[in-house]
Amino acid sequence: MYKEFIEKISRHKNIAVFSHVRPDGDCLGSQVAFCLWCRKNGIKATAFNEDGPADNLAWLQEFYPIEQPSFERLTEFDAFVILDGNALHRFGTVAESIVDLGKPIYMIDHHPQPDDIFEVGISRPDYSSTAELIYELYAEHDINQIDTPAAKAMYVGIVTDTGSYQFDSVTPNTLNAGAELLKRGEFKPNEVVEKVYATKTINQLHLLSKALDTITLHANQQIASICVTKAMFEATATQKEDTEGFVSYPLSISGVKACILFREDDDRIKISLRSRSEVDVNKWARQINGGGHKKAAAGWHTGPLEKAIEEVVAIGEQQLK
Ligand SMILES: [Mn+2]
C-alpha cells in the first residue's frame, strides 16, 4: 500500500503535517505517530492544527508538539501531508492555501470520495481509522520502529474512531493492529482509555441528562432523535463541545437503525448522524450540507429546531423504504 508513498516522502527534507480542524483522537493520534515515523526516518516534520487539541487529548503533545499554523511559515516546507481528511478545506484556512504553493501534497485517510490533488493519496474507506493506516505504514516499512509513544498515539486513534472497537468498521486487521500496539507499546489499554474518556464534568452529565429526556422515535421506531438546545447549555453552564458522544445514546435502543443529534448552535442547527444498519448516513448528510462515513456523518440545517427535525427525519425515512 505504501511503496510509492515511502519512496516519494523520503525524498523530502522538511515537511508540514496537518490534522483536521476540531481535531479528534484519530487525527491527532495519527499525526503524532506519523511525525514520529518521519523523525525516525530522517524527515523533519512539523505538526500543525488550527484549533489545538481538547483537554482529554492534549497529553499526546508530550510525544510530539502540535503547533498553530501560519501563512508565513508555509514557505519553509518542501511538501505537505494531510491526515484523516481528504479535502483541504477540512484542515482550516492556512492548509487550504497550500494548494497555491505548487509543492507536493500527500494524503492518508479513510473517508470516501477524496479530492484528486494529491501527489500520493492513500485513501482507504475500508479501514476503521487513519491510525490503523498509520500502523500499516509502520508494519510495511519497519514494524520495530513502533515505540511506546507511537503505539499509544495510534491506539488512541483506533479506539476513538471505532467507539472502543464496537463499530462495524472493525476488522480482524483492526484488532491485530491493536494487539501489536499493546505488545510493542508496553502499556495497558485502560491507561490510555481513562485519559481519553474519564474526563467528564458534573455539568456535562447534567447536560446529558436533559438531552436524554428529548429522545424521540420516528419512522416506525427505526430512527431516533436527540436534541440539545441553547436553553440546556445555559441551564448547565456547558458549551457545544460538551455534547461529544451524545449522538451514540439513542443507537442503543433496540430496533433503532439510525439516529440524529440536533444541536442548537448560535446561527444554525448542527446535525450528527449515526447508523448501525444499512442506512447510509453519508448519503443522508450530503443532503443537509455535510458528509462523512456510511455509519457516521454530519451536516447542518438553518433551523428552527422543529423544522430541522421534521425535514431531516424525512430524508432518512426515504432510505428505509
Ligand atoms: Mn478518522
Boltz pocket constraint, residues with backbone or C-beta under 6 A from the ligand:
constraints:
  - pocket:
      binder: B
      contacts: [[A, 26], [A, 27], [A, 84], [A, 110], [A, 128], [A, 129], [A, 130], [A, 161]]
      max_distance: 6.0
